[in-house]
Amino acid sequence: MDLVIRVVEVKGKCPVYQAGDTFFLRDGYRLESDKPLCMHSLASLLPHYNALRISPPSKWGLAGRNNPQKAYVQCLDPMEHTGGGTAVFEISCKGA
């Protein structure tokens, strides 16, 4: 299954993402995006991407309160300390 990663919120001032930006993980290894990607976002996705391709987010404690079929993670930039921005990502599966 493919993953669709969408930025749902940016806290602070992220130099890379805006709410609504989307990128894809195809076939479990191919990142696709029309825009630049940030390493902080990839680091937050890396521990979870294989599990989310094959099992529900609730199994991993990542399910959304209002939409349990989607997972939520945030980037690793601690904006309160860096003055940067923390992006929150919504992850959903597409395809079979």
C-alpha positions in Angstrom: 0.0 0.0 0.0 1.0 3.6 -0.6 1.1 6.2 2.1 -0.3 9.8 1.6 1.3 12.2 4.0 -0.4 15.6 4.4 0.6 18.6 6.5 -2.5 19.4 8.7 -1.0 22.0 10.9 2.2 24.1 11.3 3.0 25.5 14.8 5.4 28.4 14.6 7.2 29.2 11.4 8.2 26.2 9.3 10.6 27.2 6.5 9.5 24.2 4.3 5.9 23.2 4.9 2.5 24.9 4.8 -0.8 23.3 5.9 -2.2 21.3 3.0 1.2 20.3 1.5 1.2 16.6 0.5 3.8 14.0 -0.3 3.7 10.3 -1.0 5.5 7.1 -0.1 4.9 4.7 -3.0 5.6 0.9 -2.8 7.1 1.3 0.6 10.3 3.1 -0.5 9.8 5.7 -3.2 9.2 9.3 -1.9 7.3 11.5 -4.3 6.8 15.2 -3.9 6.4 18.3 -6.1 8.0 20.4 -3.3 11.1 20.1 -1.2 10.9 17.8 1.8 12.5 18.3 5.3 14.6 15.8 7.0 12.8 16.4 10.3 9.6 15.2 8.7 11.2 12.1 7.3 12.7 11.3 10.7 9.3 11.3 12.3 7.8 9.1 9.6 10.7 6.5 9.5 9.8 4.5 12.6 6.2 4.0 11.5 6.0 3.8 7.7 6.2 0.0 7.3 3.8 -0.7 10.1 1.2 1.8 8.8 1.3 0.2 5.3 0.0 -3.1 6.7 -1.9 -2.4 9.9 -4.3 0.2 11.4 -2.9 3.3 13.2 -4.8 2.3 16.4 -2.5 -0.7 16.8 0.5 1.7 17.1 -1.1 4.4 19.2 -1.1 6.9 16.2 -4.8 6.9 15.4 -6.6 10.3 15.2 -9.3 11.0 17.7 -11.8 12.0 15.0 -10.5 9.7 12.3 -9.1 6.4 13.6 -8.2 5.3 10.0 -5.5 8.0 9.8 -2.3 8.3 11.8 -0.8 11.5 13.1 2.9 12.4 13.8 4.8 15.6 14.1 8.3 16.6 12.9 11.2 16.7 15.4 11.8 20.4 15.4 11.1 21.6 19.0 9.9 25.0 17.9 9.5 26.4 21.4 13.3 26.2 21.7 14.5 26.7 18.1 12.1 29.5 16.9 11.3 27.3 13.9 8.1 25.4 13.2 6.7 22.1 14.1 4.6 20.4 11.3 1.9 17.9 12.1 1.3 15.2 9.5 -1.8 13.1 8.7 -0.9 9.7 7.2 -3.4 7.6 5.3 -3.1 4.4 3.2 -4.1 4.2 -0.4 -4.3 1.2 -2.7 -3.7 -2.4 -2.1 
